[in-house]
Amino acid sequence: MHGGPFSEDPDDSDKEETVESATFDGLAMILADVKGSKLKQKAVVNLSFGVSPDIEDASRDKLHDLIEELVANDVVVVTASGNERNSKTGARSDIDDYPALYREDIQEMIVVDATNNEGTTWPSTQGGHLLDLSGPGDEIICAKRDGDGRAIKSGTSYVDGKTAQNVKDIILEKAYARIDGEVKVLYNNEKSDLNT
């Protein structure tokens, strides 16, 4: 799952800066929207990319800080575990890319790997102690990269989007209007002390 928004292709250095900037700018815009629109506990962010631990410290730290601030603002952050097997043995590898590696110190992140439609682990998905759960990664309907229509894709990169959608669905399913005609509210299973 190397590459994505932090491509290390030397022939692509201008593109690397642009895409890296776009990733940081996008996360910063989400954060500003969460704060400005009071979306605490109402937003889910899906990070479907992997970045080698060899990226420069400043980029790695900036990505960490943005994710940490999103989580601090009660945003659910879902990221893929990665797509690599041990090249010598073919065995499942532990997670070795960011942002999934941030799970070590950002406990609220959700790291997902992929399964096939029968529920067994996807052939190239990564795992290990940072993994939180598995989700469907086989024949996922998703938007095409160019934004023109839909495609059917398989792999770990597609499971976190589906997981983010499921989180959103669960949140919406649990919310209901406490007063007729008012907005839906999440129930926290706690009684208020205001009426005692």
C-alpha positions, 0 to 999 in steps of 0.5 A, spaced: 500 500 500 506 504 499 504 510 495 498 514 495 498 521 497 506 521 499 509 517 492 516 517 493 517 516 485 523 520 484 520 522 477 514 525 480 517 530 485 512 536 483 506 531 483 508 528 490 508 535 493 502 537 490 498 531 493 502 531 499 499 538 500 492 536 498 492 531 503 494 535 509 489 541 506 484 536 505 484 534 513 485 541 515 479 543 511 475 537 515 478 539 521 475 546 520 469 544 518 468 539 524 470 545 529 466 550 525 459 546 524 460 543 531 460 536 528 463 533 534 461 526 534 458 526 527 463 525 522 467 519 520 474 520 516 476 514 511 484 514 510 485 509 504 492 510 503 499 507 506 505 511 507 512 508 508 515 509 515 521 512 511 518 519 509 521 525 512 519 526 519 516 533 518 511 530 513 510 524 518 509 528 524 504 533 520 500 527 518 500 524 525 498 531 528 492 532 524 489 525 525 490 526 533 487 533 532 481 530 528 480 524 534 481 529 539 475 533 536 471 526 536 471 524 529 471 517 528 478 515 523 478 509 520 484 507 516 486 500 512 491 496 515 495 495 508 497 490 503 503 486 503 505 479 504 512 477 506 515 476 500 520 470 502 514 466 506 508 469 503 506 469 510 501 475 513 505 481 515 504 486 520 502 493 519 508 497 517 505 503 514 502 510 516 497 512 518 495 505 521 502 505 525 499 511 528 494 506 532 500 505 537 499 512 540 492 514 537 488 509 540 481 511 538 483 510 531 480 504 527 484 500 523 481 495 519 483 489 514 480 486 509 476 479 508 473 476 502 466 474 501 466 468 505 469 471 511 476 469 511 482 474 511 484 477 504 490 474 501 495 480 501 492 484 507 496 486 513 495 484 521 498 484 527 497 487 534 494 494 531 489 491 528 482 493 530 477 489 526 476 486 519 471 488 514 469 486 507 474 487 501 472 483 496 468 486 490 466 493 493 462 498 489 466 504 489 467 511 485 472 511 480 478 515 481 476 520 476 469 521 479 466 518 473 461 513 475 462 507 479 467 501 479 468 494 483 474 493 486 477 488 491 483 489 497 484 492 503 484 499 501 476 499 499 474 496 506 476 502 510 471 506 506 465 501 507 467 500 515 466 508 515 460 507 511 457 502 516 460 507 522 455 512 519 449 508 518 450 505 526 450 512 528 444 514 524 440 508 526 442 510 534 440 517 533 432 519 534 429 526 535 427 526 543 422 532 541 417 531 535 419 536 529 426 537 532 433 534 530 436 527 531 440 526 537 444 520 539 443 517 546 448 516 550 445 511 555 446 516 561 440 519 565 441 527 566 441 530 572 438 536 570 431 533 572 433 531 579 
